[in-house]
């Protein structure tokens, strides 16, 4: 009996509302017409790319896997390093379980996988907006040496900024490398391929636009190339094809700089250059929510003062706040721990500024992903969620689950491959699977 194979095609910022358009596209439509579907998949909190991808790969919420944000936030500092290395994650990855079970494994452009124990790995590890001509430096020591040597001489230029004139393209690099891996390695048994450009389009233009639909059509073509590669060089009959997203997005019109509130209250000061000079309370941006960090978390009088200020700010209606969570409430209700003491979020969707010198309110504008016209990072059930659909021998044609969570995906895929993951938060979505899976 042939062993099952798995190809996961991840589309960053894929929304549940996209499925209607995807049904009319040749490759997505083929999957949706004869496969299984989860209509709405709730992201984790915050609904940022890196925490979501790690939850998909571990079956755990951020308080258990240890990646609470894309960025390693630091008060008053921007930009900061991102969580790129697998060593930051506290739990074993699905792909590592699969390798232990004897499957050949590949991660391509997957976040927080630099240095992961898989057979073929070209991780998502370049700094955001890199414009230089030496992208290989970021892959050295954290990628599979054979894959790096085999492909970078030919396709590394796609990641270059060409002396700062244009930005490189992760998707172009991924598009080039993925079919070559299928051909050269004879289709890895388990392969995760991540695409970024839909997220980029939605940050720039908002959730719904003609450009977003065009980008979905491009992703459909990219999936078609991988399918044809498997037909030619792999085992199409025994491959389970999965399309998933990590989070949705929401449209926002304005950006709130809550650090101005702290400055007015005497809890924060800027220097003559508008840089942070000192703080007792600071608001980090997590896109659609704000993390409040206290200078001294052990100072109970400070904690009470800041909490009272946040509640009064919410009740006043002046800032449009709708939610205030303490650190304990965030862990209990949202499965989140991190470098914060409180979390705030708007009543209506609003972005939080990362610049403490910005005005109290500004309009959104293309640029940083946290303050662009389309954003995410907020509560999982608000606005657009993501989705999951699959077709292959393990999936029951026509099966539908109305709602699930990202943490349910790894145990479902583990069932297909015949192993279990330990101490996870998700459940296997057995309703999607054939009895023999």
C-alpha positions in Angstrom: 0.0 0.0 0.0 1.4 3.4 -1.0 2.2 5.8 1.7 0.1 9.0 1.8 1.7 12.2 0.6 0.8 15.8 1.6 1.2 19.1 -0.1 0.1 22.2 1.9 -0.3 25.4 -0.1 -0.5 28.3 2.4 -1.9 31.6 1.2 -1.2 34.5 3.6 -4.4 36.5 4.4 -6.7 34.1 2.6 -10.2 35.0 3.8 -13.3 32.8 4.1 -15.1 35.2 1.7 -12.5 34.3 -1.1 -14.0 30.8 -1.5 -16.8 32.0 -3.8 -14.2 33.5 -6.3 -11.9 30.5 -5.9 -14.7 28.1 -7.0 -14.5 29.6 -10.4 -10.8 29.1 -10.8 -9.4 25.9 -12.4 -7.2 24.5 -9.7 -8.9 25.8 -6.5 -12.2 24.9 -8.2 -11.1 21.3 -8.8 -10.2 21.0 -5.1 -13.4 22.6 -3.9 -15.7 20.6 -6.2 -14.5 17.2 -5.0 -12.9 17.9 -1.6 -13.6 18.8 2.0 -14.0 22.3 3.4 -13.8 24.2 6.7 -15.8 27.3 5.9 -14.4 29.5 8.7 -11.1 28.9 10.5 -10.4 31.1 13.5 -6.9 32.4 13.8 -5.1 32.6 17.1 -4.6 35.8 19.1 -3.1 38.0 17.9 -4.0 37.1 14.3 -0.5 37.9 13.1 1.4 35.7 10.5 4.1 34.2 12.7 2.0 33.2 15.7 -0.6 31.8 13.3 1.9 29.8 11.3 3.4 28.4 14.5 0.0 27.4 15.8 -0.7 25.6 12.5 2.6 23.8 12.7 2.4 22.8 16.4 -1.4 22.5 17.1 -0.9 24.8 20.0 -1.9 28.4 21.0 0.8 31.0 21.5 0.9 30.7 25.3 2.1 27.2 24.8 4.3 27.5 21.7 5.9 30.8 22.7 5.6 33.0 19.6 3.3 35.9 20.5 4.0 38.4 17.7 5.9 38.6 14.4 8.4 41.0 16.0 10.5 40.9 19.1 9.1 44.2 20.3 11.1 46.7 22.3 9.7 49.9 23.7 10.6 52.9 21.4 12.5 50.8 18.9 11.5 50.2 15.3 12.3 48.1 13.3 13.2 45.2 15.6 14.2 41.6 14.8 11.5 39.1 13.9 11.0 35.7 15.3 12.6 33.7 12.5 14.4 30.8 14.2 12.8 27.5 15.1 14.7 27.6 18.4 12.3 30.2 19.7 9.4 27.7 19.5 8.7 25.7 22.7 6.9 22.8 21.0 7.8 20.2 18.3 6.7 21.0 14.8 4.3 18.9 12.7 7.0 18.5 10.1 9.5 17.2 12.7 7.0 14.6 13.9 6.5 13.6 10.2 10.3 13.2 9.7 10.5 11.0 12.9 7.7 8.9 11.4 9.8 8.2 8.3 8.4 10.8 5.9 10.6 13.0 3.8 9.8 16.6 4.7 10.1 20.1 3.1 9.4 23.6 4.4 9.6 26.3 1.8 9.3 30.0 2.9 7.6 28.9 6.2 7.9 31.4 9.1 9.8 30.6 12.3 11.4 27.5 10.7 15.1 28.7 10.3 17.1 25.7 11.6 14.2 23.3 11.8 15.0 19.6 11.7 13.5 18.7 8.3 15.0 17.2 5.1 14.6 20.3 2.9 14.4 23.7 4.3 14.5 27.2 2.8 12.8 29.2 5.5 11.2 32.7 5.6 14.1 34.4 7.2 15.0 37.7 5.4 14.4 41.0 7.1 11.3 42.7 6.0 11.9 45.3 3.2 15.5 44.1 2.6 16.9 45.9 -0.5 20.4 44.6 -0.7 22.0 42.2 -3.1 23.2 39.5 -0.7 20.0 37.7 0.5 22.0 34.4 0.8 23.6 35.7 4.0 20.3 35.3 5.9 19.9 31.7 4.7 23.4 30.5 5.6 23.4 28.2 8.7 19.6 27.9 8.9 18.7 26.3 5.6 19.4 22.8 4.2 22.9 23.2 2.7 22.1 21.0 -0.3 19.0 23.0 -1.2 20.8 26.3 -0.7 23.6 25.2 -3.0 21.3 23.7 -5.5 19.0 26.6 -6.0 20.4 29.9 -4.8 22.9 30.4 -7.6 20.0 30.2 -10.0 17.1 31.9 -8.2 18.7 34.0 -5.4 18.6 37.1 -7.6 14.8 37.1 -7.2 15.3 38.1 -3.6 17.7 41.0 -4.4 16.8 44.6 -4.1 19.0 45.5 -7.1 20.8 48.3 -5.3 17.7 49.5 -3.6 15.8 50.2 -6.8 13.1 47.5 -6.2 12.3 45.0 -3.6 12.9 41.3 -4.2 9.9 38.9 -4.2 9.6 36.0 -1.8 6.8 34.6 -3.9 8.8 34.7 -7.2 11.6 32.8 -5.4 9.1 30.3 -4.0 7.4 29.9 -7.4 10.8 29.1 -9.0 12.2 26.7 -6.3 9.0 24.7 -5.4 8.6 22.8 -8.7 12.3 22.2 -8.9 12.3 20.6 -5.5 9.4 18.3 -6.6 11.4 17.3 -9.6 14.9 17.0 -8.1 13.9 15.3 -4.9 11.1 13.1 -6.3 8.3 14.9 -4.4 8.9 15.1 -0.7 6.3 13.1 1.2 5.3 16.2 3.3 5.7 19.6 1.7 4.6 23.0 3.0 4.7 26.0 0.6 3.9 29.5 1.7 2.8 32.4 -0.5 2.8 36.0 0.7 1.5 38.3 -2.0 -2.2 38.3 -1.2 -1.4 39.6 2.2 0.7 42.4 0.7 -2.1 43.4 -1.7 -4.6 43.5 1.1 -2.4 45.6 3.3 -2.0 48.1 0.6 -5.5 48.2 -0.9 -7.8 46.8 1.7 -9.6 43.4 1.9 -11.8 43.6 -1.3 -10.3 44.8 -4.5 -9.9 43.7 -8.1 -6.2 43.3 -7.4 -6.9 40.9 -4.6 -9.0 38.7 -7.0 -6.2 38.9 -9.6 -3.7 37.8 -6.9 -5.9 34.8 -6.1 -5.9 33.9 -9.8 -2.1 34.1 -9.7 -2.0 31.8 -6.7 -4.3 29.4 -8.5 -1.8 29.3 -11.4 1.0 28.7 -8.9 -0.8 25.8 -7.3 -1.5 24.4 -10.8 2.3 24.3 -11.5 2.8 22.3 -8.3 0.1 19.9 -9.3 1.5 19.4 -12.7 5.0 18.9 -11.2 3.6 16.2 -9.0 1.9 14.6 -12.0 5.2 14.5 -13.8 7.6 13.8 -11.1 5.7 12.5 -8.1 2.7 10.5 -7.0 -0.5 12.5 -7.8 -2.8 9.6 -7.0 -1.7 9.4 -3.4 -1.2 13.1 -2.7 -3.5 15.0 -0.3 -3.7 18.6 -1.5 -4.5 21.2 1.2 -5.1 24.9 0.7 -5.2 27.0 3.9 -4.8 30.5 5.2 -3.3 31.9 8.4 -5.6 34.8 9.1 -8.0 37.1 7.4 -7.8 40.9 7.2 -10.0 43.8 8.0 -10.3 47.3 6.6 -9.3 50.2 8.8 -9.5 53.9 8.3 -7.5 55.4 11.1 -4.5 54.7 13.4 -4.5 55.4 17.1 -1.3 56.4 18.9 -2.2 55.5 22.5 1.3 56.5 23.6 0.0 60.1 23.3 -2.5 59.3 26.1 0.4 58.1 28.3 2.4 61.2 27.5 -0.6 63.4 28.5 -0.9 61.4 31.8 2.8 61.9 32.6 3.6 58.2 32.1 5.9 58.6 29.1 8.3 61.3 27.8 9.9 61.9 24.4 13.3 63.7 23.7 13.8 66.7 21.5 14.0 64.4 18.5 10.7 62.7 19.2 12.3 59.5 20.4 11.3 57.7 23.6 13.2 59.1 26.5 11.5 57.3 29.4 8.3 55.5 30.1 6.2 54.0 32.9 3.7 52.7 30.4 4.2 52.0 26.6 1.9 50.8 23.9 3.3 48.4 21.3 1.5 48.0 18.0 0.1 44.6 17.2 -1.8 45.9 14.2 -5.5 45.8 15.3 -4.6 45.7 19.0 -2.1 47.4 21.3 0.1 45.7 23.9 0.7 47.8 27.0 4.1 47.3 28.7 4.8 48.6 32.2 8.3 49.8 33.1 8.1 47.8 36.3 5.5 45.0 36.3 6.1 44.5 40.0 5.0 48.1 40.9 1.4 47.4 41.9 0.6 51.1 42.3 1.7 51.7 38.7 -0.3 48.7 37.5 -3.5 50.0 39.2 -2.9 53.5 37.9 -2.5 52.3 34.3 -5.4 49.9 34.5 -7.7 52.7 35.8 -6.5 55.0 33.0 -7.3 52.3 30.4 -10.8 51.6 31.8 -11.5 55.4 31.9 -10.3 55.7 28.4 -12.6 53.0 27.2 -15.6 54.3 29.1 -15.0 57.9 27.9 -15.5 56.9 24.2 -12.9 59.4 23.2 -10.5 56.9 21.8 -12.9 54.3 20.4 -11.6 51.5 22.7 -13.8 48.5 23.0 -11.7 46.0 24.9 -9.2 46.0 27.8 -7.6 42.8 28.9 -5.3 42.2 31.8 -2.3 39.9 31.4 -4.2 37.2 33.3 -7.4 37.6 31.2 -5.4 37.4 28.0 -4.0 34.0 29.1 -7.3 32.7 30.4 -9.5 33.9 27.6 -7.2 34.2 24.6 -4.4 31.7 25.2 -1.8 34.4 25.0 1.3 35.4 27.0 4.0 37.8 26.0 5.8 41.0 26.8 2.8 43.0 27.9 0.7 43.7 31.0 -2.5 44.8 29.3 -4.1 44.5 25.8 -6.4 47.1 24.2 -8.4 46.9 21.1 -10.9 49.2 19.3 -14.6 49.0 19.5 -14.6 49.3 15.7 -11.5 48.1 13.9 -8.6 50.5 14.4 -4.8 50.1 14.0 -2.3 51.0 16.7 0.7 53.1 15.9 4.3 52.0 16.4 5.6 55.6 16.5 5.2 57.3 19.9 5.7 60.7 18.3 2.9 60.4 15.8 -0.4 62.3 16.4 -3.1 60.8 18.5 -5.0 59.9 15.3 -3.8 59.6 11.8 -5.2 58.1 8.6 -4.0 54.7 7.4 -1.5 54.6 4.6 0.5 52.0 2.7 3.8 51.2 4.4 4.2 49.3 7.6 1.9 46.3 7.7 0.5 47.3 11.1 -0.9 50.6 10.1 -1.9 50.1 6.4 -5.5 50.3 5.1 -5.8 46.5 5.5 -4.6 45.0 8.8 -5.0 42.1 11.2 -3.7 41.2 14.6 -7.1 41.5 16.4 -9.5 39.2 18.1 -9.9 36.0 16.2 -13.7 36.1 15.8 -13.8 39.7 14.4 -14.3 40.5 10.7 -12.7 38.1 8.2 -11.6 34.7 9.3 -9.6 32.3 7.1 -10.5 29.0 5.5 -9.2 25.4 4.8 -10.0 23.1 2.0 -8.5 19.8 0.8 -8.8 17.1 -1.8 -7.1 13.7 -1.9 -7.5 10.1 -0.9 -7.8 10.9 2.8 -10.5 13.5 2.5 -14.2 12.9 2.3 -15.7 14.5 -0.9 -18.3 17.1 0.1 -17.5 17.1 3.8 -18.0 20.5 5.4 -17.1 21.8 8.9 -18.7 25.2 9.6 -16.0 26.5 12.0 -12.7 25.3 13.4 -9.4 26.8 14.7 -5.9 26.8 13.3 -4.8 24.5 16.1 -7.1 21.8 14.7 -5.2 21.6 11.4 -2.0 19.8 12.6 -3.8 17.0 14.4 -6.0 16.5 11.4 -3.1 16.2 9.0 -1.3 14.0 11.6 -4.2 11.5 11.5 -3.7 11.2 7.7 0.0 10.3 8.1 -0.7 7.9 11.0 1.0 9.6 14.0 -0.2 11.6 17.0 1.1 14.9 18.4 1.6 15.2 22.2 0.3 17.9 24.5 -1.5 20.0 21.9 -4.6 22.3 22.0 -6.3 21.3 18.8 -8.5 18.3 17.9 -8.5 16.2 14.8 -11.3 17.2 12.4 -12.3 13.6 11.7 -15.5 14.8 10.0 -13.4 15.8 7.0 -11.7 12.4 6.6 -12.5 9.1 5.0 -13.0 6.3 7.4 -9.7 4.6 6.3 -7.7 7.8 7.0 
